[in-house]
Each structure stands twice: as structure tokens, then as C-alpha cells.
């Protein structure tokens, strides 16, 4: 889409601006690409559900904690922008990396895109008023404009990629959890060291007397041993317990 727009502009407006086809094409294309990079994730990932919950008064502790943490991230962001525009700090993209990484890992695409847009709007406006200590002080020449666009890319691109990857991982995990919980049987997955990785809700219910021990990382042998102690397995004589436990663990490792 930016390439089509830039080509049309370069053909129709090249003479009016007194620029060559290549220069005008590159200027329009780079501007549109940067704009899409910033604003398309912002609009495409917007989710009104948390806002509706807050406005409707349906608050819970998790929602309020997330809102407070997100507000703290943006407050820190505004502090950094203020220190830059006051001339105390140089406008390096690395100053914003911890804040944007924090936001992308904790809150996903929309807050990360909103933070990136906020930073870059502040950079553009401050550069216009010569209050942004960087190479694109006024952003009047093509070189200064490209420096500003490079700053935008350095600030926004990596956190947005991280947010997308984390979001996709979370979506895949939710799909897996939904699939496991829809099963009629108890299900558990152990790793090659016999440690529990994940299970559905029916698995602790199946091991009712030791349900409190069924947490990720617990060893299968420890579950069986505690099950014997609490009487989960009927007919296991104390004198034969160790041999029976070893038999169960061996069968488990063999895939039974």
C-alpha cells in the first residue's frame, strides 16, 4: 500500500514539488511505512473489554493491579520524555527500551503501540520546537527527516515484535488450555525427568487425596509415594510399598 501511494504521488506531484521521482517516492514511501508501523498495530489490537469493565464498575483485584502497573509505566515514560525535552538527557532510543520491553511483556500489543506512538509524537512535536536534543532538531531537510524516521523505527520496531510474539504465545497457550479442559478424561504431561509440565482440572480431581501436591514441577514418584502414604491406592501393603512404587514409576516411564 505505501509503495502504490508513493508511486502515484511521485508521478502526479513530482513536478509540483520540484523533486525527482526517486526522492519524492522515497520520502512518501518511508513516511507511510513509519506511520503504518506506528498506528496500524494501535488500531488493529484495540480491545475495549477492559475499558468497559472499568467504566461499568466491574473491577477485580487483577484488573486494578494491571491498570495501576500500566499507569506507572506511562508515568515513567512521561518522566523520561520530560528529562529529554528539558535538555538534561540526550534522546537515545535505548532510554525507552526498558519501559517498552516492560509494557510488551506484561500488556501486549495495544499498550506497547500506544507507548511507541506517545514517544514518537513527543519527538516530532519537540523537534518542531527545537526542544529534542537529537540529530533531527528541526526535521526540515531530508537527512533530518530520515534521522527522525530511524529514531521511530529503533524505538517502536523491537518492542512491537516482542509484543506480537508474546501475544501469539499466550493465544496458543489459551487454545491448549481450552482443549485440555474440554477433554472428558484426566490428562497430564510429564517431561523426560518425570516432572509435571501441565494438566487439566480433572487430573487433580482424579488424584483427590493428593490434589494439593499436583503443581507444575512435582515429580511423578513423589506423587505416587505420597499417594501411598495417604491411602490413595487401595490394597498396597506397607511392606510392599517400595516395590509397588518402583513398578508404577517404571511403567510410567515406559509410557503406561
Buried (B, 14 or more C-beta within 10 A) or exposed (E): EBEEBBBEBBEEEBEEEEBEEEBBBBBBBBBBBBBEBBEEBBEEBEEEEBEEBEEEEEEEEEEEEBBEEBEEBBEBBEEBBEBBBEEEBEBBBEBBBEBBBBBBEBBBBBBBBBBBBBBBEBBBEBBEEEBBBBBBBEBEEEEBBBBBBBBBBBBBBBBBEBBBEBBEEEEEEEEEEEEBEEEEEBBBEBEEEBEBEBBBEBBBEBBEEBEEBBEEEBBBBBBBBBBBEEEBBEEBEEEEBEEBBEEBBEEBEEEE
